[in-house]
Amino acid sequence: MSALDWLNGEAFTAFGQHVIWSDMAGNLLGLGGLALGWRRSVWAWPVQLFSGVVLVAAYWSAQLSGGVGKQLLVIGVAVWGWFQWRRGRRDSGSGRIEIRFATWRERGWLVGGTAVGTLAVVGLFTLYPSLSWNPWPDAYIFVGTVAAMVAMARGWVEFWFAWLAVDLVGVPLAFTSGLPFSGLVYVIYFVLVIAGMYAWWQQTRVPQRGPALEGATA
């Protein structure tokens, strides 16, 4: 049995739904990456990268080509975000990435880019139906995830709002696509996002005091 066959094998059955190893492992890694992002640890990015690699197998087994494409893009953004945070830690002098609210101009670029990107991906999925059986939510999650990761790499508090917007569509889509563990994890994401959003917002109100503020976890 190949590693791919094992990853796409059944881990367990719950409430009549078959949960596969890749779906479970990839999403647990994704949760870990988000939790590390909450702590502003640079290790959030390699964990997210590995999560994307595993979830490629999950989406491939579910024949969700759009999901596979999204994870490949997530892997690329994770590599970029990793370098961004490593450089940010050095530049801050505190050993941790500095966080802030985006400016109105940056928010405009983030929202506008997400809207244009979603329309472009919907057009792609419509032109090539084999890429996605449900173009609008697939495209929304695809682009929204990338937008959230870009905002996270920049250290913007708004990245939590972007994740929240993705979760609102991701939960029902995962359950209806036969990936129940993904749906359950999206629910946990929702709780974690609310807590992380509050934590980052509070941290923007605390002056940066260098290494003594909080020990770096990376």
Contacts in CASP RR format, 6 or more apart in sequence:
PFRMAT RR
TARGET T0000
AUTHOR 0000-0000-0000
METHOD contacts of the structure
MODEL  1
MSALDWLNGEAFTAFGQHVIWSDMAGNLLGLGGLALGWRRSVWAWPVQLF
SGVVLVAAYWSAQLSGGVGKQLLVIGVAVWGWFQWRRGRRDSGSGRIEIR
FATWRERGWLVGGTAVGTLAVVGLFTLYPSLSWNPWPDAYIFVGTVAAMV
AMARGWVEFWFAWLAVDLVGVPLAFTSGLPFSGLVYVIYFVLVIAGMYAW
WQQTRVPQRGPALEGATA
4 57 0 8 1.000
6 21 0 8 1.000
7 20 0 8 1.000
7 21 0 8 1.000
7 22 0 8 1.000
7 25 0 8 1.000
7 54 0 8 1.000
7 57 0 8 1.000
7 58 0 8 1.000
8 20 0 8 1.000
8 21 0 8 1.000
8 22 0 8 1.000
8 57 0 8 1.000
8 58 0 8 1.000
8 60 0 8 1.000
8 61 0 8 1.000
9 20 0 8 1.000
9 21 0 8 1.000
9 22 0 8 1.000
10 18 0 8 1.000
10 19 0 8 1.000
10 20 0 8 1.000
10 21 0 8 1.000
11 19 0 8 1.000
11 20 0 8 1.000
11 21 0 8 1.000
11 24 0 8 1.000
12 19 0 8 1.000
13 19 0 8 1.000
14 180 0 8 1.000
15 180 0 8 1.000
17 178 0 8 1.000
17 180 0 8 1.000
18 178 0 8 1.000
19 180 0 8 1.000
19 181 0 8 1.000
20 58 0 8 1.000
20 61 0 8 1.000
20 181 0 8 1.000
22 54 0 8 1.000
22 55 0 8 1.000
22 57 0 8 1.000
22 58 0 8 1.000
22 61 0 8 1.000
23 55 0 8 1.000
23 58 0 8 1.000
23 179 0 8 1.000
23 181 0 8 1.000
23 182 0 8 1.000
24 181 0 8 1.000
25 54 0 8 1.000
26 51 0 8 1.000
26 52 0 8 1.000
26 54 0 8 1.000
26 55 0 8 1.000
26 58 0 8 1.000
27 51 0 8 1.000
27 55 0 8 1.000
27 181 0 8 1.000
27 182 0 8 1.000
27 185 0 8 1.000
28 185 0 8 1.000
29 47 0 8 1.000
29 48 0 8 1.000
29 50 0 8 1.000
29 51 0 8 1.000
29 52 0 8 1.000
29 54 0 8 1.000
30 47 0 8 1.000
30 48 0 8 1.000
30 51 0 8 1.000
30 52 0 8 1.000
30 185 0 8 1.000
31 185 0 8 1.000
31 188 0 8 1.000
31 189 0 8 1.000
31 192 0 8 1.000
32 44 0 8 1.000
32 47 0 8 1.000
33 43 0 8 1.000
33 44 0 8 1.000
33 47 0 8 1.000
33 48 0 8 1.000
33 51 0 8 1.000
34 44 0 8 1.000
34 163 0 8 1.000
34 189 0 8 1.000
34 192 0 8 1.000
34 193 0 8 1.000
35 192 0 8 1.000
36 43 0 8 1.000
36 44 0 8 1.000
36 47 0 8 1.000
36 217 0 8 1.000
37 44 0 8 1.000
37 152 0 8 1.000
38 192 0 8 1.000
38 195 0 8 1.000
38 196 0 8 1.000
38 199 0 8 1.000
38 200 0 8 1.000
39 217 0 8 1.000
40 96 0 8 1.000
40 97 0 8 1.000
40 99 0 8 1.000
40 217 0 8 1.000
41 216 0 8 1.000
41 217 0 8 1.000
41 218 0 8 1.000
42 82 0 8 1.000
42 85 0 8 1.000
42 86 0 8 1.000
42 89 0 8 1.000
42 97 0 8 1.000
42 218 0 8 1.000
43 217 0 8 1.000
43 218 0 8 1.000
44 85 0 8 1.000
44 152 0 8 1.000
45 78 0 8 1.000
45 79 0 8 1.000
45 81 0 8 1.000
45 82 0 8 1.000
45 85 0 8 1.000
46 78 0 8 1.000
46 82 0 8 1.000
48 74 0 8 1.000
48 78 0 8 1.000
48 149 0 8 1.000
49 75 0 8 1.000
49 76 0 8 1.000
49 78 0 8 1.000
49 79 0 8 1.000
49 82 0 8 1.000
52 71 0 8 1.000
52 74 0 8 1.000
52 75 0 8 1.000
52 78 0 8 1.000
53 71 0 8 1.000
53 75 0 8 1.000
55 67 0 8 1.000
55 71 0 8 1.000
56 68 0 8 1.000
56 71 0 8 1.000
56 72 0 8 1.000
58 179 0 8 1.000
58 182 0 8 1.000
59 65 0 8 1.000
59 66 0 8 1.000
59 67 0 8 1.000
59 68 0 8 1.000
59 69 0 8 1.000
59 70 0 8 1.000
59 71 0 8 1.000
60 68 0 8 1.000
62 177 0 8 1.000
62 178 0 8 1.000
62 179 0 8 1.000
64 132 0 8 1.000
64 133 0 8 1.000
64 138 0 8 1.000
64 177 0 8 1.000
65 130 0 8 1.000
65 131 0 8 1.000
65 132 0 8 1.000
66 125 0 8 1.000
66 131 0 8 1.000
66 132 0 8 1.000
66 138 0 8 1.000
66 142 0 8 1.000
67 132 0 8 1.000
67 138 0 8 1.000
67 142 0 8 1.000
69 142 0 8 1.000
70 138 0 8 1.000
70 141 0 8 1.000
70 142 0 8 1.000
70 145 0 8 1.000
70 146 0 8 1.000
73 142 0 8 1.000
73 146 0 8 1.000
74 145 0 8 1.000
74 146 0 8 1.000
74 149 0 8 1.000
77 146 0 8 1.000
77 149 0 8 1.000
77 150 0 8 1.000
77 153 0 8 1.000
78 149 0 8 1.000
80 153 0 8 1.000
81 149 0 8 1.000
81 152 0 8 1.000
81 153 0 8 1.000
84 153 0 8 1.000
84 154 0 8 1.000
85 97 0 8 1.000
85 153 0 8 1.000
88 97 0 8 1.000
88 98 0 8 1.000
89 95 0 8 1.000
89 96 0 8 1.000
89 97 0 8 1.000
89 216 0 8 1.000
89 218 0 8 1.000
92 98 0 8 1.000
92 208 0 8 1.000
92 210 0 8 1.000
93 210 0 8 1.000
93 211 0 8 1.000
94 208 0 8 1.000
94 209 0 8 1.000
94 210 0 8 1.000
94 211 0 8 1.000
94 213 0 8 1.000
95 210 0 8 1.000
95 211 0 8 1.000
95 215 0 8 1.000
95 216 0 8 1.000
95 218 0 8 1.000
96 213 0 8 1.000
96 214 0 8 1.000
96 215 0 8 1.000
96 216 0 8 1.000
97 155 0 8 1.000
98 155 0 8 1.000
98 208 0 8 1.000
99 155 0 8 1.000
99 156 0 8 1.000
99 157 0 8 1.000
99 200 0 8 1.000
99 203 0 8 1.000
99 204 0 8 1.000
100 155 0 8 1.000
100 156 0 8 1.000
100 157 0 8 1.000
100 204 0 8 1.000
101 156 0 8 1.000
101 157 0 8 1.000
101 158 0 8 1.000
101 204 0 8 1.000
102 110 0 8 1.000
102 151 0 8 1.000
102 154 0 8 1.000
102 156 0 8 1.000
102 157 0 8 1.000
102 158 0 8 1.000
106 154 0 8 1.000
106 156 0 8 1.000
107 158 0 8 1.000
110 147 0 8 1.000
110 150 0 8 1.000
110 151 0 8 1.000
110 156 0 8 1.000
110 158 0 8 1.000
110 162 0 8 1.000
113 143 0 8 1.000
113 147 0 8 1.000
114 143 0 8 1.000
114 144 0 8 1.000
114 147 0 8 1.000
114 162 0 8 1.000
117 139 0 8 1.000
117 143 0 8 1.000
118 139 0 8 1.000
118 140 0 8 1.000
118 142 0 8 1.000
118 143 0 8 1.000
118 144 0 8 1.000
119 139 0 8 1.000
121 135 0 8 1.000
121 138 0 8 1.000
121 139 0 8 1.000
121 142 0 8 1.000
121 143 0 8 1.000
122 135 0 8 1.000
122 136 0 8 1.000
122 139 0 8 1.000
123 135 0 8 1.000
123 139 0 8 1.000
124 131 0 8 1.000
124 139 0 8 1.000
125 131 0 8 1.000
125 132 0 8 1.000
125 135 0 8 1.000
125 138 0 8 1.000
125 139 0 8 1.000
126 135 0 8 1.000
132 138 0 8 1.000
132 139 0 8 1.000
134 173 0 8 1.000
137 169 0 8 1.000
137 170 0 8 1.000
137 173 0 8 1.000
138 173 0 8 1.000
140 166 0 8 1.000
140 169 0 8 1.000
141 166 0 8 1.000
141 169 0 8 1.000
141 170 0 8 1.000
141 173 0 8 1.000
144 162 0 8 1.000
144 165 0 8 1.000
144 166 0 8 1.000
145 166 0 8 1.000
147 162 0 8 1.000
148 159 0 8 1.000
148 162 0 8 1.000
148 163 0 8 1.000
148 166 0 8 1.000
149 159 0 8 1.000
151 158 0 8 1.000
151 159 0 8 1.000
151 162 0 8 1.000
152 159 0 8 1.000
157 197 0 8 1.000
157 200 0 8 1.000
157 201 0 8 1.000
157 204 0 8 1.000
160 193 0 8 1.000
160 196 0 8 1.000
160 197 0 8 1.000
160 200 0 8 1.000
161 197 0 8 1.000
163 189 0 8 1.000
163 193 0 8 1.000
164 190 0 8 1.000
164 193 0 8 1.000
164 194 0 8 1.000
164 197 0 8 1.000
167 186 0 8 1.000
167 187 0 8 1.000
167 189 0 8 1.000
167 190 0 8 1.000
167 193 0 8 1.000
170 182 0 8 1.000
170 183 0 8 1.000
170 186 0 8 1.000
171 183 0 8 1.000
171 186 0 8 1.000
171 187 0 8 1.000
171 190 0 8 1.000
174 180 0 8 1.000
174 182 0 8 1.000
174 183 0 8 1.000
174 186 0 8 1.000
175 183 0 8 1.000
206 213 0 8 1.000
END
